């Protein structure tokens, strides 16, 4: 499996594609079943276990070798394992009914051609607007002043969330700087991540909006996955903003929104991952704002 992966890399084939994420492991699952160790993994469940073992070993090796990051592996493992198991199921079935070579070829080739055909259909970029809300026991003016700049964020102030386990650093500081060309907030996630939020709209006690900028070198090597780079071919984080709504009795509703682009053609599966990472980030910030203001 790793050998085919390396060949795919050398040919420049798109790794973020249905034919790679579904077609390749589908065929690989059948091959693994056909060439499983003699005298071992004889039962149906044993054969499926063999497919899972080989695929997990391949994914682990791709991480250890540095070919893939945790984020890419996490995003790809479900379709890869699912397609591999399906290929394995068909492989075992073919062995048991003793299908001839022509039938076997058709069983694997037709789905593979179908997935490849889907990759050839042009798809329009998808844009997602992702929002999260929190209510804070503090007046709207206090919340507005606080969210502009948050300094010295301690690790213990941030709960460890799923995205952090995949290698996304925790935020450590957001600095509000008035510069000659406007207002910019500099966002730091530890010493290895620094990106910009160019402020595009300010309404005191009501809203702050910005455009994200990720300059060259904004993330240290190893932080950003090589196949899913922000601002790259498949994904981008475009803009965002805070909306503040006074609730009376010294309480405020704070809404944090981020807009993203996806050009992977992965549909609902890509949408899930956009929401997964952005909502994780949103709740880190919203929970921090609430905790600091309500304990001040």
RODREN-82464 format. One record per residue (C-alpha): residue in three letters; x, y, z. Coordinates in nm, 2 decimals. Each point is the difference from the previous one (the first is absolute). Layout:
# RODREN-82464
+-----+--------+--------+--------+
|   r |     px |     py |     pz |
+-----+--------+--------+--------+
| ALA |      X |      Y |      Z |
...
+-----+--------+--------+--------+
***
This chain:
# RODREN-82464
+-----+--------+--------+--------+
|   r |     px |     py |     pz |
+-----+--------+--------+--------+
| UNK |   0.00 |   0.00 |   0.00 |
| UNK |   0.28 |   0.24 |   0.08 |
| UNK |   0.17 |  -0.08 |  -0.32 |
| UNK |  -0.30 |   0.10 |  -0.20 |
| UNK |  -0.03 |   0.31 |   0.21 |
| UNK |   0.36 |   0.10 |  -0.08 |
| UNK |  -0.05 |  -0.07 |  -0.37 |
| UNK |  -0.32 |   0.22 |   0.01 |
| UNK |   0.20 |   0.28 |   0.16 |
| UNK |   0.28 |  -0.02 |  -0.27 |
| UNK |  -0.26 |   0.02 |  -0.28 |
| UNK |  -0.16 |   0.32 |   0.13 |
| UNK |  -0.34 |  -0.17 |   0.04 |
| UNK |  -0.24 |   0.20 |   0.22 |
| UNK |  -0.01 |  -0.16 |   0.34 |
| UNK |  -0.31 |   0.20 |   0.10 |
| UNK |  -0.23 |  -0.17 |  -0.24 |
| UNK |  -0.28 |  -0.27 |   0.01 |
| UNK |   0.21 |  -0.23 |  -0.22 |
| UNK |   0.29 |   0.00 |   0.25 |
| UNK |  -0.20 |   0.01 |   0.32 |
| UNK |  -0.26 |  -0.26 |  -0.11 |
| UNK |   0.12 |  -0.18 |  -0.32 |
| UNK |   0.36 |  -0.07 |   0.11 |
| UNK |  -0.09 |  -0.16 |   0.34 |
| UNK |  -0.30 |  -0.18 |  -0.16 |
| UNK |   0.23 |  -0.19 |  -0.24 |
| UNK |   0.28 |  -0.03 |   0.27 |
| UNK |  -0.25 |  -0.17 |   0.23 |
| UNK |  -0.06 |  -0.27 |  -0.26 |
| UNK |   0.37 |  -0.05 |  -0.06 |
| UNK |   0.07 |  -0.03 |   0.37 |
| UNK |  -0.26 |  -0.27 |   0.04 |
| UNK |   0.14 |  -0.19 |  -0.30 |
| UNK |   0.35 |   0.01 |   0.13 |
| UNK |  -0.05 |  -0.04 |   0.37 |
| UNK |   0.24 |  -0.23 |   0.18 |
| UNK |  -0.05 |  -0.37 |  -0.07 |
| UNK |  -0.17 |  -0.18 |   0.28 |
| UNK |  -0.09 |   0.32 |   0.18 |
| UNK |  -0.31 |   0.23 |   0.00 |
| UNK |  -0.20 |  -0.28 |  -0.16 |
| UNK |  -0.35 |   0.10 |   0.13 |
| UNK |  -0.20 |   0.29 |  -0.13 |
| UNK |   0.07 |   0.21 |   0.31 |
| UNK |   0.36 |  -0.10 |  -0.01 |
| UNK |   0.03 |   0.12 |  -0.35 |
| UNK |  -0.16 |   0.34 |   0.10 |
| UNK |   0.24 |   0.02 |   0.29 |
| UNK |   0.29 |  -0.05 |  -0.24 |
| UNK |  -0.12 |   0.29 |  -0.22 |
| UNK |  -0.03 |   0.23 |   0.30 |
| UNK |   0.34 |  -0.10 |   0.14 |
| UNK |   0.17 |   0.07 |  -0.33 |
| UNK |  -0.18 |   0.33 |  -0.06 |
| UNK |   0.07 |   0.13 |   0.35 |
| UNK |   0.36 |  -0.10 |  -0.03 |
| UNK |   0.02 |   0.19 |  -0.33 |
| UNK |  -0.16 |   0.31 |   0.15 |
| UNK |   0.24 |  -0.02 |   0.30 |
| UNK |   0.30 |  -0.03 |  -0.23 |
| UNK |  -0.11 |   0.30 |  -0.20 |
| UNK |  -0.01 |   0.20 |   0.32 |
| UNK |   0.34 |  -0.12 |   0.13 |
| UNK |   0.16 |   0.06 |  -0.33 |
| UNK |  -0.13 |   0.36 |  -0.01 |
| UNK |  -0.19 |  -0.05 |  -0.33 |
| UNK |  -0.33 |   0.08 |   0.18 |
| UNK |  -0.10 |   0.20 |   0.30 |
| UNK |  -0.25 |  -0.10 |   0.28 |
| UNK |  -0.26 |   0.23 |  -0.15 |
| UNK |   0.01 |  -0.16 |  -0.34 |
| UNK |   0.00 |  -0.35 |   0.14 |
| UNK |  -0.30 |   0.07 |   0.23 |
| UNK |  -0.19 |   0.15 |  -0.30 |
| UNK |   0.08 |  -0.29 |  -0.23 |
| UNK |  -0.01 |  -0.30 |   0.22 |
| UNK |  -0.38 |  -0.05 |   0.00 |
| UNK |  -0.05 |  -0.01 |  -0.38 |
| UNK |   0.32 |  -0.20 |  -0.04 |
| UNK |  -0.09 |  -0.26 |   0.25 |
| UNK |  -0.36 |  -0.02 |  -0.11 |
| UNK |   0.10 |  -0.05 |  -0.37 |
| UNK |   0.27 |  -0.24 |   0.09 |
| UNK |  -0.24 |  -0.22 |   0.20 |
| UNK |  -0.25 |   0.01 |  -0.28 |
| UNK |   0.27 |  -0.12 |  -0.24 |
| UNK |   0.09 |  -0.27 |   0.25 |
| UNK |  -0.36 |  -0.12 |   0.03 |
| UNK |  -0.03 |  -0.03 |  -0.38 |
| UNK |   0.34 |  -0.17 |  -0.01 |
| UNK |  -0.11 |  -0.27 |   0.25 |
| UNK |  -0.33 |  -0.05 |  -0.18 |
| UNK |   0.17 |  -0.05 |  -0.33 |
| UNK |   0.24 |  -0.25 |   0.15 |
| UNK |  -0.29 |  -0.20 |   0.15 |
| UNK |  -0.22 |  -0.01 |  -0.31 |
| UNK |   0.32 |  -0.07 |  -0.21 |
| UNK |  -0.08 |   0.27 |  -0.26 |
| UNK |   0.20 |   0.00 |  -0.32 |
| UNK |   0.26 |   0.27 |  -0.08 |
| UNK |  -0.24 |   0.19 |  -0.24 |
| UNK |  -0.26 |   0.03 |   0.28 |
| UNK |   0.26 |   0.10 |   0.25 |
| UNK |   0.14 |   0.27 |  -0.22 |
| UNK |  -0.35 |   0.14 |  -0.07 |
| UNK |  -0.09 |   0.01 |   0.37 |
| UNK |   0.30 |   0.22 |   0.08 |
| UNK |   0.04 |   0.19 |  -0.32 |
| UNK |  -0.36 |   0.13 |  -0.03 |
| UNK |  -0.02 |   0.17 |   0.34 |
| UNK |   0.35 |   0.14 |  -0.05 |
| UNK |  -0.10 |   0.15 |  -0.33 |
| UNK |  -0.31 |   0.15 |   0.15 |
| UNK |   0.20 |   0.17 |   0.28 |
| UNK |   0.25 |   0.12 |  -0.26 |
| UNK |  -0.28 |   0.14 |  -0.21 |
| UNK |  -0.13 |   0.19 |   0.30 |
| UNK |   0.34 |   0.17 |   0.04 |
| UNK |  -0.03 |   0.12 |  -0.36 |
| UNK |  -0.32 |   0.19 |   0.06 |
| UNK |   0.08 |   0.37 |   0.06 |
| UNK |  -0.12 |   0.12 |   0.34 |
| UNK |  -0.06 |   0.35 |   0.13 |
| UNK |   0.17 |   0.12 |   0.31 |
| UNK |  -0.21 |  -0.03 |   0.31 |
| UNK |  -0.01 |   0.28 |   0.25 |
| UNK |  -0.09 |  -0.06 |   0.37 |
| UNK |  -0.12 |   0.26 |   0.26 |
| UNK |   0.07 |  -0.15 |   0.34 |
| UNK |  -0.13 |   0.17 |   0.32 |
| UNK |   0.00 |  -0.07 |   0.37 |
| UNK |  -0.16 |   0.19 |   0.28 |
| UNK |   0.05 |   0.05 |   0.37 |
| UNK |  -0.17 |   0.21 |   0.27 |
| UNK |   0.22 |   0.19 |   0.24 |
| UNK |  -0.09 |   0.16 |   0.33 |
| UNK |   0.16 |   0.34 |  -0.09 |
| UNK |  -0.12 |   0.32 |  -0.16 |
| UNK |   0.04 |   0.04 |  -0.37 |
| UNK |   0.25 |   0.28 |   0.03 |
| UNK |   0.23 |  -0.21 |   0.21 |
| UNK |  -0.02 |  -0.30 |  -0.24 |
| UNK |   0.07 |   0.23 |  -0.30 |
| UNK |   0.31 |   0.15 |   0.16 |
| UNK |   0.13 |  -0.34 |   0.11 |
| UNK |  -0.03 |  -0.20 |  -0.33 |
| UNK |   0.22 |   0.25 |  -0.19 |
| UNK |   0.31 |  -0.11 |   0.17 |
| UNK |   0.07 |  -0.31 |   0.22 |
| UNK |   0.34 |  -0.03 |   0.15 |
| UNK |   0.19 |  -0.27 |   0.19 |
| UNK |  -0.23 |  -0.29 |  -0.05 |
| UNK |   0.13 |  -0.28 |   0.23 |
| UNK |  -0.02 |  -0.36 |  -0.11 |
| UNK |  -0.22 |  -0.09 |   0.30 |
| UNK |  -0.26 |   0.25 |  -0.11 |
| UNK |  -0.07 |  -0.20 |  -0.31 |
| UNK |  -0.16 |  -0.34 |   0.01 |
| UNK |   0.17 |  -0.26 |  -0.21 |
| UNK |  -0.23 |  -0.07 |  -0.29 |
| UNK |   0.00 |  -0.25 |  -0.28 |
| UNK |   0.18 |   0.23 |  -0.25 |
| UNK |   0.28 |   0.05 |   0.25 |
| UNK |   0.05 |  -0.38 |   0.01 |
| UNK |   0.05 |   0.01 |  -0.37 |
| UNK |   0.28 |   0.26 |   0.03 |
| UNK |  -0.17 |   0.33 |  -0.01 |
| UNK |   0.16 |   0.23 |   0.26 |
| UNK |  -0.19 |   0.19 |   0.26 |
| UNK |  -0.03 |   0.38 |  -0.04 |
| UNK |   0.24 |   0.20 |   0.22 |
| UNK |  -0.07 |   0.37 |  -0.09 |
| UNK |  -0.19 |   0.24 |  -0.23 |
| UNK |   0.14 |   0.35 |  -0.04 |
| UNK |  -0.20 |   0.29 |  -0.13 |
| UNK |   0.23 |   0.23 |  -0.19 |
| UNK |  -0.09 |   0.34 |  -0.16 |
| UNK |   0.23 |   0.03 |  -0.31 |
| UNK |   0.04 |   0.25 |  -0.29 |
| UNK |  -0.22 |  -0.21 |  -0.23 |
| UNK |  -0.27 |  -0.08 |   0.26 |
| UNK |  -0.06 |  -0.22 |   0.30 |
| UNK |   0.14 |  -0.35 |   0.01 |
| UNK |  -0.03 |  -0.27 |   0.27 |
| UNK |   0.30 |  -0.23 |   0.02 |
| UNK |  -0.10 |  -0.35 |   0.11 |
| UNK |   0.26 |  -0.22 |   0.16 |
| UNK |  -0.05 |  -0.37 |   0.07 |
| UNK |   0.32 |  -0.08 |   0.19 |
| UNK |   0.34 |   0.09 |  -0.15 |
| UNK |  -0.07 |  -0.19 |  -0.32 |
| UNK |  -0.32 |   0.16 |  -0.14 |
| UNK |  -0.06 |   0.37 |  -0.08 |
| UNK |  -0.27 |   0.12 |  -0.24 |
| UNK |  -0.17 |   0.33 |  -0.05 |
| UNK |  -0.36 |   0.13 |   0.02 |
| UNK |  -0.03 |   0.32 |  -0.20 |
| UNK |  -0.29 |   0.19 |   0.15 |
| UNK |  -0.26 |   0.10 |  -0.26 |
| UNK |  -0.29 |   0.13 |   0.21 |
| UNK |  -0.04 |   0.13 |   0.35 |
| UNK |  -0.33 |   0.10 |   0.16 |
| UNK |   0.06 |   0.08 |   0.37 |
| UNK |  -0.18 |  -0.23 |   0.24 |
| UNK |  -0.16 |  -0.18 |  -0.30 |
| UNK |   0.25 |  -0.17 |  -0.24 |
| UNK |   0.36 |  -0.06 |  -0.12 |
| UNK |   0.07 |  -0.16 |  -0.33 |
| UNK |   0.33 |  -0.10 |  -0.17 |
| UNK |   0.17 |  -0.16 |  -0.29 |
| UNK |   0.24 |  -0.28 |   0.08 |
| UNK |   0.36 |   0.01 |  -0.14 |
| UNK |   0.24 |  -0.29 |   0.02 |
| UNK |   0.34 |   0.14 |  -0.12 |
| UNK |   0.29 |  -0.22 |  -0.11 |
| UNK |   0.13 |  -0.19 |   0.30 |
| UNK |  -0.30 |   0.07 |   0.22 |
| UNK |   0.02 |  -0.35 |   0.14 |
| UNK |   0.32 |  -0.19 |   0.08 |
| UNK |   0.08 |  -0.31 |  -0.21 |
| UNK |  -0.21 |  -0.30 |   0.12 |
| UNK |  -0.29 |   0.20 |   0.13 |
| UNK |  -0.19 |   0.03 |  -0.33 |
| UNK |  -0.07 |  -0.31 |  -0.20 |
| UNK |   0.18 |   0.00 |  -0.33 |
| UNK |  -0.31 |  -0.11 |  -0.20 |
| UNK |  -0.25 |   0.22 |   0.17 |
| UNK |   0.16 |   0.35 |   0.03 |
| UNK |  -0.21 |   0.30 |   0.09 |
| UNK |  -0.02 |   0.23 |  -0.30 |
| UNK |   0.09 |  -0.29 |  -0.23 |
| UNK |  -0.18 |  -0.19 |  -0.27 |
| UNK |  -0.25 |  -0.18 |   0.23 |
| UNK |  -0.07 |   0.21 |   0.31 |
| UNK |   0.01 |   0.36 |   0.12 |
| UNK |  -0.11 |   0.20 |   0.30 |
| UNK |  -0.14 |   0.33 |  -0.13 |
| UNK |  -0.14 |   0.23 |   0.25 |
| UNK |  -0.18 |   0.02 |   0.33 |
| UNK |  -0.15 |   0.22 |   0.27 |
| UNK |  -0.15 |   0.06 |   0.34 |
| UNK |  -0.36 |   0.10 |   0.04 |
| UNK |  -0.11 |   0.13 |   0.34 |
| UNK |  -0.37 |   0.01 |   0.12 |
| UNK |  -0.09 |   0.16 |   0.33 |
| UNK |  -0.24 |  -0.22 |   0.20 |
| UNK |  -0.07 |   0.23 |   0.29 |
| UNK |   0.08 |  -0.03 |   0.37 |
| UNK |   0.37 |   0.03 |  -0.08 |
| UNK |   0.01 |  -0.30 |  -0.24 |
| UNK |   0.13 |  -0.03 |  -0.36 |
| UNK |  -0.04 |  -0.26 |  -0.27 |
| UNK |   0.32 |  -0.03 |  -0.20 |
| UNK |   0.00 |  -0.17 |  -0.34 |
| UNK |   0.32 |  -0.10 |  -0.18 |
| UNK |  -0.02 |  -0.07 |  -0.37 |
| UNK |   0.26 |  -0.13 |  -0.25 |
| UNK |  -0.04 |  -0.05 |  -0.38 |
| UNK |   0.20 |  -0.26 |  -0.18 |
| UNK |   0.04 |  -0.14 |  -0.35 |
| UNK |   0.02 |  -0.36 |  -0.10 |
| UNK |   0.10 |  -0.11 |  -0.35 |
| UNK |   0.07 |  -0.37 |   0.07 |
| UNK |  -0.32 |  -0.13 |  -0.16 |
| UNK |  -0.06 |  -0.22 |   0.31 |
| UNK |  -0.34 |   0.15 |   0.08 |
| UNK |  -0.15 |  -0.08 |   0.34 |
| UNK |   0.32 |  -0.17 |   0.12 |
| UNK |   0.20 |   0.32 |  -0.06 |
| UNK |  -0.27 |   0.20 |   0.16 |
| UNK |   0.02 |  -0.21 |   0.32 |
| UNK |   0.38 |   0.07 |   0.03 |
| UNK |  -0.04 |   0.38 |  -0.06 |
| UNK |  -0.26 |   0.01 |   0.28 |
| UNK |   0.22 |  -0.23 |   0.22 |
| UNK |   0.31 |   0.22 |   0.00 |
| UNK |  -0.17 |   0.34 |  -0.02 |
| UNK |  -0.26 |  -0.07 |   0.28 |
| UNK |   0.28 |  -0.14 |   0.22 |
| UNK |   0.19 |   0.33 |  -0.05 |
| UNK |  -0.31 |   0.21 |   0.06 |
| UNK |  -0.08 |  -0.17 |   0.33 |
| UNK |   0.36 |   0.03 |   0.13 |
| UNK |  -0.03 |   0.38 |  -0.05 |
| UNK |  -0.36 |   0.04 |   0.12 |
| UNK |   0.06 |  -0.21 |   0.31 |
| UNK |   0.31 |   0.21 |   0.08 |
| UNK |  -0.18 |   0.33 |  -0.04 |
| UNK |  -0.28 |  -0.12 |   0.22 |
| UNK |   0.23 |  -0.14 |   0.27 |
| UNK |   0.22 |   0.32 |   0.02 |
| UNK |  -0.28 |   0.25 |   0.00 |
| UNK |  -0.21 |  -0.19 |   0.26 |
| UNK |   0.29 |  -0.05 |   0.24 |
| UNK |   0.14 |   0.36 |  -0.04 |
+-----+--------+--------+--------+
***
